Amino acid sequence: MNRSSFPGRAWLIVLIVMLMAGAFVAGIGIRHSAATEPLLSLVGRVAQIVPGVVETAEGAGITASTDLQPLATFWQVREKILNSFVDPVEDPTKLTYGAIRGMVAALGDPYSRFMTPEQYEEFKTEASGQFEGIGAYLEERTVGETGKIEVVIFSIIPGGPASEADIRPGDVVIAVDDKPVENKHVGEVAELIRGPEGTKVTLTLRREKRAEPFTVSVLRRQVTLPPPEHKVIDGKIGYVWLHSFNKQAEVQLREAIEELLAEDIEALLLDLSDNGGGLLDQAISVTSLFYEDKPVVYVRERGQQLQSLNALPDQAIVPPDLPVAVLVTNGSASASEIVAGALQDMGRAIIIGQNTFGKAKVQTLIPLDDGSALALSTAVYLTPKKRDLSKVGEDGKRGVKPDVQLPGFDPEGSLTVRQWHDNMVEKAVEVLEKKLAG
C-alpha cells in the first residue's frame, strides 16, 4: 500500500493511533522478570476471583508487526462516541478502560483481568495481609453447554464476615444490592461486592436444593488472613494449616514446622484446605521444605519447551523418613495444587480429602505506563509427573486426586463448614496413626 492510495485523514488517524498505542496497549510483548517489589497474590483479594499462581513482568511497547486496523477501528468508534453521544463523556479514560476490559473478557479466561490504577494500588497494599470486604472467594463457571456464566462462592475465609452469615461454598450469586449479575464476569461481580469497612452489601443467592433465592446482608470489615495454625494432636501428630501462599508463606510455615519438630512429632499433617494459592516462588519455597533439587513443577509458555522449576537446595527441614500427609479440598487451588501434586508425585506425602480445584495456569502481572496493570494468563503448569491438573480425569474430575477420599462439604447438611473441616482433620489424623501403627 502506498500513500497515494490511502486518504490523508486516514494517515493522520494511524499516526495518532501509533502514538496512543504505547500509552494503553502496553504488554503486547511480554517477558518474565524478577518482581521489583513484593506483591501479595490474588489469594488476598476479598470477594475476588479464585487466585492463580502470580508472577510479575514489565510492560512492553507495541511491536512493529502489529496490525493497526483494529486500533484504527477502536479510535474511530471512540471519536464517534465522544463527538456524537447524546450526553457529553466527562472522562474519556473510562472508554479506554472499558474497551480493554472487553478485550480481556473476549479471551474467555476467568483468570485474566485488567486493573485500573486505583485497583492496582489496592492490590499492592494488600501485602499487609489485611483487607476490607466480606471474606469470600469467588469462582466463575460456565453453565453446561449454554455458554452462559455464573459466579459462585468458592470458599470462605475463617473468621470473616461471610463465615458468620448464611453464606456457604457453592452458593450462586445472582444479584448484588438488588442489581442482577447474570452472565457478568467474576471481576465485575467482585467489584460490586467489595467496599469500605463499615458498609453493608446485600447478596441474593441461589442454593442447590433450596426452592427460592434468598438474600443475605453482610457488614464489610477488615479481614485478616490468619497465620498458619499449628499444634500437636494426640501427642505425636504435628498439624499445621497454611491459609495462603502470600509472600510470608514459607517463612511462617518454616517456623511452625520447626516448633512442631521440637516436640518430637512422629508424623506431620499439612492442611491446605481452601487455600486458594498465590505466588509461584512461595509454592517452590514451601515444597523445598520437604525435599531438595528435584522438580516441583513444570511451566510451559506459548511456543516454548517445558521448563523445570526445582526445589531449592539446602532448604529442607522435614526429615525424609517422617510420614507426611496433605489435606486438600475443592477449594485448594493453584499454588496449593503445585505443592500437593509435587509431594504426591515425588512419593513424599499421601494426599487426603477431595479433588482440588484443577487450575493449571500462571498469571503474569504486567504493570502499564499509566499506573494500571494487566493480570494475564501466560503459561500452564504441570506436576513433576507432567500431569495437567485442568484436564478431566477418568473419574470425571479435575485437580489433584487424593490417595484417601473424604466426603465433601454438604451445604444442606447439619454441619457448619468449620465442623466439617474439623471432622476431616480427625480422619486425616486417623490415617496417619494407622500408617504409624502399620
C-alpha positions as CSV (number, residue, x, y, z in Angstrom):
1,M,0.0,0.0,0.0
2,N,1.4,3.4,-0.9
3,R,0.5,6.8,0.5
4,S,-1.3,7.9,-2.7
5,S,-3.9,5.1,-2.3
6,F,-4.5,5.9,1.4
7,P,-6.6,9.1,2.3
8,G,-4.7,11.8,4.1
9,R,-7.1,11.8,7.0
10,A,-6.6,8.1,7.5
11,W,-2.8,8.6,7.7
12,L,-3.5,11.1,10.5
13,I,-5.6,8.6,12.3
14,V,-3.0,5.9,12.0
15,L,-0.3,8.3,13.2
16,I,-2.4,9.2,16.3
17,V,-3.2,5.6,17.0
18,M,0.5,4.7,16.8
19,L,1.3,7.4,19.4
20,M,-1.5,6.3,21.6
21,A,-0.6,2.6,21.4
22,G,2.3,2.9,23.7
23,A,0.1,4.5,26.3
24,F,-2.6,2.0,26.6
25,V,-1.6,-1.2,24.7
26,A,1.5,-1.9,26.7
27,G,2.2,-5.5,27.3
28,I,1.6,-7.0,23.8
29,G,5.0,-8.5,24.0
30,I,5.7,-10.0,27.5
31,R,8.8,-11.2,29.2
32,H,9.1,-12.5,32.7
33,S,11.4,-10.7,35.0
34,A,12.1,-10.6,38.8
35,A,9.5,-8.7,40.8
36,T,10.5,-5.2,41.6
37,E,8.5,-5.2,44.8
38,P,6.8,-7.9,46.9
39,L,3.2,-8.4,45.9
40,L,0.5,-10.4,47.7
41,S,-1.1,-12.9,45.4
42,L,-4.7,-12.8,44.3
43,V,-5.5,-15.0,47.3
44,G,-5.6,-11.8,49.3
45,R,-8.5,-10.5,47.3
46,V,-11.6,-10.5,49.5
47,A,-14.6,-11.5,47.3
48,Q,-12.2,-11.8,44.3
49,I,-11.6,-14.4,41.6
50,V,-10.1,-17.8,42.5
51,P,-6.5,-16.8,42.8
52,G,-3.8,-18.0,40.4
53,V,-0.1,-18.5,40.5
54,V,1.2,-15.0,40.0
55,E,4.5,-13.7,38.6
56,T,5.4,-10.1,37.6
57,A,6.7,-8.7,34.4
58,E,7.5,-5.3,32.9
59,G,5.2,-3.8,30.3
60,A,6.5,-3.7,26.8
61,G,5.8,-1.4,23.9
62,I,3.8,-2.1,20.8
63,T,5.5,-4.5,18.3
64,A,6.5,-3.4,14.8
65,S,4.4,-6.1,13.1
66,T,1.1,-5.2,14.9
67,D,-1.9,-4.8,12.6
68,L,-3.1,-1.3,13.2
69,Q,-6.6,-1.8,11.6
70,P,-8.2,-2.9,14.9
71,L,-6.7,0.1,16.6
72,A,-7.9,2.4,13.9
73,T,-11.4,1.0,14.3
74,F,-11.2,1.5,18.0
75,W,-10.2,5.1,17.5
76,Q,-13.0,5.7,15.0
77,V,-15.6,4.3,17.4
78,R,-14.1,6.3,20.3
79,E,-14.3,9.6,18.3
80,K,-17.9,8.9,17.3
81,I,-18.9,8.4,20.9
82,L,-17.0,11.5,22.2
83,N,-18.5,13.7,19.4
84,S,-22.0,12.3,18.9
85,F,-23.2,10.5,22.1
86,V,-26.3,12.3,23.4
87,D,-24.6,13.1,26.8
88,P,-21.1,14.5,27.0
89,V,-18.4,12.0,28.1
90,E,-16.8,13.6,31.1
91,D,-14.0,11.0,31.4
92,P,-12.7,9.6,28.1
93,T,-10.4,7.3,30.0
94,K,-13.4,5.2,31.0
95,L,-13.9,4.4,27.3
96,T,-10.4,3.2,27.0
97,Y,-10.5,1.1,30.2
98,G,-13.9,-0.3,29.1
99,A,-12.5,-1.3,25.8
100,I,-9.6,-3.1,27.5
101,R,-11.9,-4.9,29.8
102,G,-13.9,-6.1,26.8
103,M,-10.8,-7.3,25.1
104,V,-9.6,-9.3,28.1
105,A,-13.2,-10.7,28.6
106,A,-13.1,-11.8,24.9
107,L,-10.3,-14.2,25.8
108,G,-12.8,-16.3,27.7
109,D,-10.3,-16.8,30.5
110,P,-11.7,-16.0,34.0
111,Y,-8.2,-15.6,35.5
112,S,-7.1,-12.8,33.2
113,R,-8.2,-9.3,34.2
114,F,-7.4,-5.6,33.9
115,M,-6.9,-3.4,36.9
116,T,-7.3,0.4,36.9
117,P,-4.6,2.4,38.7
118,E,-6.7,2.6,41.8
119,Q,-7.4,-1.2,41.7
120,Y,-3.7,-1.9,41.1
121,E,-2.7,0.3,44.1
122,E,-5.2,-1.6,46.2
123,F,-3.8,-4.8,45.0
124,K,-0.3,-3.8,46.1
125,T,-1.3,-2.5,49.5
126,E,-2.7,-6.0,50.3
127,A,0.8,-7.1,51.2
128,S,-0.1,-6.3,54.8
129,G,-2.5,-9.3,54.8
130,Q,-5.5,-7.2,55.8
131,F,-8.4,-6.4,53.5
132,E,-11.8,-4.7,53.6
133,G,-14.6,-6.9,52.4
134,I,-16.8,-9.9,53.3
135,G,-14.1,-12.6,53.3
136,A,-15.1,-14.8,50.5
137,Y,-13.5,-16.1,47.3
138,L,-15.5,-16.2,44.1
139,E,-15.3,-18.6,41.1
140,E,-16.6,-18.1,37.6
141,R,-18.3,-21.2,36.0
142,T,-19.8,-21.9,32.6
143,V,-23.3,-23.4,32.8
144,G,-23.4,-26.6,30.9
145,E,-23.1,-26.1,27.1
146,T,-25.2,-22.9,27.1
147,G,-22.1,-20.6,27.2
148,K,-23.6,-18.6,30.0
149,I,-21.5,-17.9,33.0
150,E,-22.3,-17.7,36.7
151,V,-20.3,-16.6,39.8
152,V,-20.2,-19.0,42.7
153,I,-19.0,-18.6,46.3
154,F,-15.8,-20.7,46.1
155,S,-14.6,-20.7,49.7
156,I,-14.8,-18.5,52.8
157,I,-12.1,-17.1,55.0
158,P,-12.3,-18.3,58.6
159,G,-13.4,-15.6,60.9
160,G,-14.5,-13.2,58.2
161,P,-18.0,-11.7,57.8
162,A,-19.1,-14.3,55.3
163,S,-18.3,-17.1,57.7
164,E,-20.7,-15.5,60.2
165,A,-23.5,-15.1,57.7
166,D,-25.7,-17.6,55.9
167,I,-23.2,-17.9,53.0
168,R,-21.8,-21.3,52.0
169,P,-19.5,-22.6,49.4
170,G,-21.4,-23.5,46.3
171,D,-23.9,-20.6,46.6
172,V,-24.5,-18.9,43.3
173,V,-24.5,-15.0,43.3
174,I,-27.5,-13.8,41.3
175,A,-27.6,-10.2,42.5
176,V,-25.6,-7.6,44.5
177,D,-27.6,-4.8,46.2
178,D,-30.6,-5.8,44.0
179,K,-28.5,-5.4,40.8
180,P,-28.7,-8.6,38.7
181,V,-25.3,-10.1,37.9
182,E,-26.4,-12.8,35.4
183,N,-23.7,-13.5,32.9
184,K,-21.4,-11.0,34.4
185,H,-17.7,-12.0,34.8
186,V,-16.3,-12.7,38.2
187,G,-14.2,-9.5,38.3
188,E,-17.3,-7.3,37.7
189,V,-19.2,-9.1,40.5
190,A,-16.2,-8.8,42.8
191,E,-16.2,-5.0,42.2
192,L,-19.8,-4.8,43.3
193,I,-19.3,-6.8,46.5
194,R,-16.1,-5.1,47.7
195,G,-16.4,-1.8,49.6
196,P,-15.3,0.2,52.6
197,E,-15.3,-1.1,56.1
198,G,-18.5,-0.5,58.0
199,T,-20.7,-0.5,54.9
200,K,-23.3,-3.2,54.1
201,V,-23.7,-5.3,51.0
202,T,-26.8,-7.4,50.2
203,L,-26.3,-10.6,48.2
204,T,-29.0,-12.5,46.5
205,L,-28.0,-16.2,46.4
206,R,-29.3,-19.4,44.8
207,R,-28.5,-22.6,46.7
208,E,-28.9,-26.2,45.4
209,K,-31.9,-28.0,46.9
210,R,-33.4,-24.7,48.0
211,A,-36.5,-23.8,46.1
212,E,-36.3,-20.0,46.1
213,P,-33.4,-17.5,46.0
214,F,-32.7,-15.7,49.3
215,T,-30.9,-12.6,50.4
216,V,-28.1,-12.1,52.9
217,S,-26.9,-8.7,54.3
218,V,-23.2,-8.6,55.2
219,L,-21.3,-5.9,57.0
220,R,-18.0,-5.3,55.3
221,R,-15.0,-5.1,57.7
222,Q,-11.3,-5.7,58.0
223,V,-10.4,-9.3,57.2
224,T,-7.1,-10.7,58.2
225,L,-5.7,-13.9,56.8
226,P,-4.6,-15.8,59.9
227,P,-1.0,-17.1,60.2
228,P,-0.5,-20.9,60.0
229,E,-2.4,-22.7,62.8
230,H,-0.2,-25.4,64.3
231,K,-0.5,-27.8,67.2
232,V,0.4,-31.3,68.3
233,I,-2.5,-33.8,68.1
234,D,-2.6,-36.9,70.3
235,G,1.0,-36.2,71.4
236,K,2.6,-37.4,68.2
237,I,0.9,-35.8,65.0
238,G,2.1,-32.4,64.1
239,Y,-0.6,-30.3,62.4
240,V,-0.2,-27.0,60.5
241,W,-2.9,-25.2,58.5
242,L,-1.5,-22.9,55.8
243,H,-4.2,-20.5,54.6
244,S,-2.5,-18.7,51.7
245,F,0.7,-18.5,49.6
246,N,1.4,-14.9,50.2
247,K,5.0,-13.5,50.5
248,Q,5.2,-14.7,54.1
249,A,4.1,-18.3,53.5
250,E,7.4,-20.1,53.5
251,V,8.8,-18.2,56.5
252,Q,5.7,-18.7,58.6
253,L,5.4,-22.4,57.6
254,R,9.1,-23.0,58.4
255,E,8.7,-21.5,61.9
256,A,5.6,-23.6,62.6
257,I,7.2,-26.9,61.4
258,E,10.3,-26.2,63.4
259,E,8.3,-25.7,66.5
260,L,6.4,-29.0,65.8
261,L,9.7,-30.9,65.2
262,A,11.0,-29.7,68.5
263,E,8.0,-31.5,70.1
264,D,9.4,-34.8,68.7
265,I,6.4,-35.5,66.5
266,E,6.1,-38.8,64.7
267,A,4.2,-37.6,61.6
268,L,3.1,-34.3,60.0
269,L,-0.2,-33.2,58.6
270,L,0.0,-30.2,56.3
271,D,-3.5,-28.7,55.9
272,L,-4.1,-26.8,52.6
273,S,-7.9,-26.9,52.9
274,D,-9.5,-24.0,50.9
275,N,-6.0,-22.5,50.3
276,G,-6.7,-20.7,47.0
277,G,-3.0,-20.4,46.1
278,G,-0.7,-17.4,45.5
279,L,2.8,-16.7,44.5
280,L,4.7,-19.2,42.4
281,D,8.0,-18.6,44.2
282,Q,6.3,-19.4,47.5
283,A,5.0,-22.7,46.2
284,I,8.6,-23.6,45.2
285,S,9.9,-22.5,48.6
286,V,7.3,-24.4,50.6
287,T,7.9,-27.6,48.7
288,S,11.6,-27.1,49.3
289,L,11.0,-27.7,53.0
290,F,10.3,-31.3,52.2
291,Y,12.9,-32.2,49.5
292,E,15.7,-30.7,47.6
293,D,16.8,-30.2,43.9
294,K,14.2,-32.4,42.3
295,P,11.3,-31.0,40.2
296,V,8.5,-29.2,41.9
297,V,6.6,-28.1,38.8
298,Y,7.0,-27.7,35.0
299,V,6.0,-24.5,33.4
300,R,5.3,-24.0,29.7
301,E,4.7,-20.7,28.0
302,R,3.2,-20.4,24.5
303,G,5.5,-21.9,21.9
304,Q,8.2,-22.8,24.5
305,Q,9.5,-26.1,25.8
306,L,8.7,-27.2,29.3
307,Q,10.8,-25.6,32.0
308,S,11.5,-27.5,35.2
309,L,11.4,-25.5,38.4
310,N,13.2,-27.5,41.1
311,A,13.2,-27.5,44.8
312,L,15.8,-25.2,46.3
313,P,19.0,-26.7,47.8
314,D,19.7,-26.7,51.5
315,Q,16.2,-25.7,52.5
316,A,14.6,-29.0,53.5
317,I,13.8,-29.2,57.2
318,V,11.3,-32.1,57.3
319,P,13.2,-35.4,57.9
320,P,12.9,-37.7,54.9
321,D,11.6,-40.6,57.0
322,L,8.9,-38.5,58.7
323,P,5.4,-39.6,57.4
324,V,3.6,-36.6,55.8
325,A,0.0,-36.2,54.8
326,V,-1.6,-33.2,53.0
327,L,-5.2,-32.4,53.5
328,V,-6.9,-30.7,50.4
329,T,-10.4,-29.7,49.4
330,N,-12.2,-28.5,46.2
331,G,-11.1,-25.0,47.4
332,S,-7.4,-25.8,47.3
333,A,-6.1,-24.2,44.1
334,S,-3.1,-23.2,42.1
335,A,-0.1,-22.9,44.4
336,S,-1.8,-25.4,46.8
337,E,-2.1,-27.8,43.9
338,I,1.5,-27.4,42.9
339,V,2.7,-28.3,46.4
340,A,0.2,-31.2,46.8
341,G,0.9,-32.5,43.3
342,A,4.7,-32.3,43.8
343,L,4.6,-34.1,47.2
344,Q,2.3,-36.8,45.7
345,D,4.3,-37.3,42.6
346,M,7.6,-37.5,44.4
347,G,6.2,-40.0,46.9
348,R,6.8,-37.6,49.8
349,A,3.2,-37.4,51.1
350,I,-0.1,-39.0,50.9
351,I,-3.0,-36.7,49.8
352,I,-6.3,-36.8,51.8
353,G,-9.6,-35.1,51.1
354,Q,-11.3,-34.1,47.9
355,N,-10.1,-33.4,44.3
356,T,-8.5,-30.0,44.2
357,F,-9.9,-27.2,42.1
358,G,-7.9,-28.1,38.9
359,K,-6.3,-24.8,37.9
360,A,-3.2,-25.1,35.8
361,K,-2.5,-21.6,34.6
362,V,0.1,-19.0,35.6
363,Q,-0.9,-15.3,35.6
364,T,1.7,-12.7,34.8
365,L,1.2,-9.3,36.4
366,I,2.1,-6.6,33.8
367,P,2.3,-3.0,35.1
368,L,1.3,-0.5,32.4
369,D,2.5,3.0,31.8
370,D,-0.5,4.9,33.2
371,G,-0.4,3.0,36.6
372,S,-2.9,0.3,35.6
373,A,-2.0,-3.3,35.3
374,L,-2.9,-6.5,33.4
375,A,-3.0,-9.9,35.0
376,L,-2.7,-12.2,32.0
377,S,-2.6,-16.0,31.8
378,T,0.7,-16.6,30.1
379,A,1.7,-20.2,31.0
380,V,0.4,-23.6,32.1
381,Y,2.0,-25.7,34.8
382,L,2.3,-29.5,35.1
383,T,3.2,-31.6,38.1
384,P,6.6,-33.5,38.3
385,K,4.9,-36.4,36.5
386,K,3.7,-33.9,33.9
387,R,0.0,-34.1,34.9
388,D,-2.2,-31.2,33.7
389,L,-4.5,-30.7,36.6
390,S,-7.0,-28.8,34.5
391,K,-7.8,-31.9,32.5
392,V,-10.7,-34.1,33.5
393,G,-9.6,-37.5,34.6
394,E,-11.2,-40.9,34.3
395,D,-13.3,-40.1,37.5
396,G,-14.8,-37.0,35.7
397,K,-12.9,-34.6,37.9
398,R,-10.0,-32.2,37.6
399,G,-7.2,-31.4,40.0
400,V,-5.0,-33.5,42.3
401,K,-6.8,-36.7,43.1
402,P,-6.5,-37.7,46.8
403,D,-5.0,-41.1,47.8
404,V,-7.7,-41.2,50.5
405,Q,-11.0,-39.7,49.5
406,L,-13.2,-37.9,52.2
407,P,-16.7,-36.6,51.7
408,G,-17.0,-33.0,50.6
409,F,-19.0,-30.3,52.3
410,D,-22.8,-30.7,52.1
411,P,-24.5,-27.3,52.1
412,E,-27.7,-28.9,53.1
413,G,-26.2,-31.0,55.9
414,S,-26.3,-30.3,59.6
415,L,-22.6,-29.4,60.0
416,T,-21.1,-26.0,59.6
417,V,-18.1,-25.5,57.4
418,R,-15.8,-25.4,60.4
419,Q,-17.3,-28.6,61.9
420,W,-17.0,-30.4,58.6
421,H,-13.3,-29.3,58.3
422,D,-12.6,-30.4,61.9
423,N,-14.0,-33.8,61.0
424,M,-11.7,-34.1,58.0
425,V,-8.7,-33.3,60.2
426,E,-9.7,-36.0,62.6
427,K,-10.0,-38.6,59.8
428,A,-6.7,-37.5,58.4
429,V,-5.0,-37.9,61.8
430,E,-6.6,-41.4,61.9
431,V,-4.9,-42.2,58.5
432,L,-1.5,-41.1,59.8
433,E,-1.9,-43.1,63.1
434,K,-2.7,-46.2,61.1
435,K,0.3,-45.6,58.9
436,L,2.5,-45.3,62.1
437,A,0.9,-48.4,63.5
438,G,1.4,-50.4,60.3
